[in-house]
Amino acid sequence: MSLNGKVAIVTGSSRGIGAATARLLGQNGAKVTVNYTKDREAGARTLGEIEKAGGTAILVQADVTDYDQVKAMVEKTERDLGAVDILVNNANMSFPIMPFVKFPWEGFEQKLLHEMKASFYCCQAVVNGMIERGQGCIVNISSGLSRVPGPGFIAHTSAKSALDAFSKALALELGPYGIRVNVVAPGLTVTDATANQPEEMKAAIASRTPLRRLGQPEDIAGAVLFYCTDWSRFVTGTYMPVCGGTQMI
Ligand SMILES: NC(=O)c1ccc[n+]([C@@H]2O[C@H](COP(=O)([O-])OP(=O)(O)OC[C@H]3O[C@@H](n4cnc5c(N)ncnc54)[C@H](OP(=O)(O)O)[C@@H]3O)[C@@H](O)[C@H]2O)c1
């Protein structure tokens, strides 16, 4: 069940989970838009890796919290690669980590707005085409923290919970058009976003994880690939924790 001929946009795919996902979709035959906002060098690296493995990709700079830039990214993808079959909303919206009693409203508002703008804009920019063609696949990258909160992560938990609910509502509305919408919820995964988190905390999480390690970007990419292929053709509106068993549902 390869993705031969399919066109995919993976937001925030210059680094981390997005880069691993873009590489894996590329290896499985999808033509991929690698998206970045600031780090062109990292984006070019991901693009080069896909091409070196025999895949097809383009590199597009777009801030996914800006609708005009999202629209331009989708138009460029359609021009250069073809109609969009797969959208992975992955771009990482940064957020403050601190106790609620000290939390600035501005930081909370920004995380909620950016998380939802990014997914709302990207989904809206591709769904009309998917509806016309009667098929499409959307994967939203949430977090295990959307269901099991951690101290200091109130903005992330709230924003990702909103994303989970949004994904279920989309799955309901878009199912009749043959469009599937699912959520992948990573546990702590080794990327630039988690590089500064204390080593003792990471060791403690790894030691209480049934599979006894932290996630790697490729672990998360595997779950996204499953949702993008026909193996999951009757699966929509679901939430898959990818965390070595720390979160069991
Ligand atoms: N790592 C974890 O432990 C973990 C756990 C749970 C959930 N997640 C989720 O997994 C996803 C990926 O996280 P990650 O750890 O792989 O992040 P990361 O390593 O920090 O990479 C972030 C990526 O997002 C891009 N990005 C940031 N803001 C953007 C914007 N406004 N428009 C377009 N692209 C933007 C970055 O582009 P530039 O290179 O141009 O900056 C980069 O490609 C996020 O949704 C995150 O919440 C991660």
The ligand as an ORCA input file, in Angstrom:
! r2SCAN-3c Opt
* xyz 0 1
  N       8.879     16.838     20.506
  C       7.950     16.419     21.369
  O       8.249     15.886     22.473
  C       6.487     16.555     21.040
  C       5.568     15.949     21.915
  C       4.211     16.082     21.641
  C       3.800     16.773     20.525
  N       4.715     17.334     19.681
  C       4.208     18.051     18.510
  O       4.883     17.589     17.352
  C       4.956     18.634     16.380
  C       6.392     18.807     15.909
  O       7.205     19.112     17.035
  P       8.802     18.965     16.980
  O       9.224     18.580     18.346
  O       9.204     18.114     15.810
  O       9.239     20.476     16.715
  P      10.662     21.095     16.263
  O      11.721     20.064     16.219
  O      10.834     22.301     17.126
  O      10.373     21.564     14.755
  C       9.452     22.557     14.533
  C       9.111     22.671     13.059
  O       7.973     23.541     12.950
  C       8.293     24.590     12.056
  N       7.506     25.785     12.381
  C       7.447     26.452     13.549
  N       6.599     27.496     13.448
  C       6.114     27.480     12.179
  C       5.226     28.284     11.443
  N       4.615     29.343     12.011
  N       4.980     27.980     10.150
  C       5.576     26.906      9.568
  N       6.436     26.109     10.204
  C       6.717     26.395     11.484
  C       9.818     24.760     12.175
  O      10.311     25.458     11.043
  P      11.759     26.209     11.082
  O      12.776     25.108     10.958
  O      11.748     27.106      9.890
  O      11.851     26.933     12.378
  C      10.239     23.299     12.244
  O      10.245     22.695     10.979
  C       4.372     19.884     17.064
  O       3.022     20.039     16.684
  C       4.468     19.545     18.549
  O       3.526     20.230     19.358
  C       6.051     17.248     19.922
*
